[in-house]
Amino acid sequence: MALSGKSSAKKSKPSYIYSIIGITLVLLLLGVLGLFMINAKKLSDYYKESIELQVILRDNVKEQQALLLKDSLAVMPFVRKIQYVSKDMAAERFKKENPEENFAVLGFNPLYASIDISLYARYVHSDSLRAIEQNIAGRSTVRELYYQRTLVSEVLDKAKQIGMVILVISVIMAIVVLFLIDNTIRLAMFSNRFLIKTMQMVGATRWFIAKPFDVRSIINGGISALLAIAGLIVLIYFAESAMPEIKSMRDYVMTGLLFLGLIVIGIGISLVSTHRSVMKYLKLKLDDLY
């Protein structure tokens, strides 16, 4: 009888291991999507900020005037990086890029001095570029403003497409994550329905019955989130080992917020789903549990 009682007690104890594993895998999948979104934004910004505006100066502009213009442009909010390129520097750059070309036979340097500007990513769109061009091109020392308009258009189109794809995937993933975690927890709670009903039948209040399950759900959600975060850290380590160049795009703040979000989601959904399941079984009649 004693052995039978112990066996029955063991069977009635809630088993959470499969629930924790299930939630961990779902959160890990969500975390991978989050990392992809963070790095996709960084990658998009990287390409936008690689686009360079060349403010080509008139031939009669002296270096002092050019440096004054550079200083006045440097304080503009759209300027990320700025560099003055003299005629001699432009000639040296041209020789390095085109070693087979030689305009020394001309007897003069046909290239113009310029001010090269890299913009912040948020300013690389059609309206801002148009406003910047109007601001700079109208100055008396400026001959023209040049940038690769076709490349800008392609980068912006690709960024929009990537943004839409990520948005759609994110919405679908959010729904799938909520559904999977909720189902995982409800299946775990299904095995405890008779225990919940028995506690109710002996006079325990709803709060008294729900409290241990709620506390356990918070612990399980936290454990699942921490395991998912550990898995993400391992994935990041292997990804950066395979592609060292992506280390430069690492965003500690956004990654930290992602990890925090996984903890909140893991605990929050686990708690809500568990509490709802307990309340559901408390409302059912004993015959309905079979």
Secondary structure, 3 states (H helix, E strand, C coil): CHHHHHHHHHHHCCCCHHHHHHHHHHHHHHHHHHHHHHHHHHHHHHHHHCCEEEEEECCCCCHHHHHHHHHHHHCCCCEEEEEEECHHHHHHHHHHHCCCCCCHHHCCCCCCCEEEEEECHHHCCHHHHHHHHHHHHCCCCEEEEECCHHHHHHHHHHHHHHHHHHHHHHHHHHHHHHHHHHHHHHHHHHCCHHHHHHHHHCCCCHHHHHHHHHHHHHHHHHHHHHHHHHHHHHHHHHHHHHCHHHHHHCCHHHHHHHHHHHHHHHHHHHHHHHHHHHHHHHHCCHHHHC
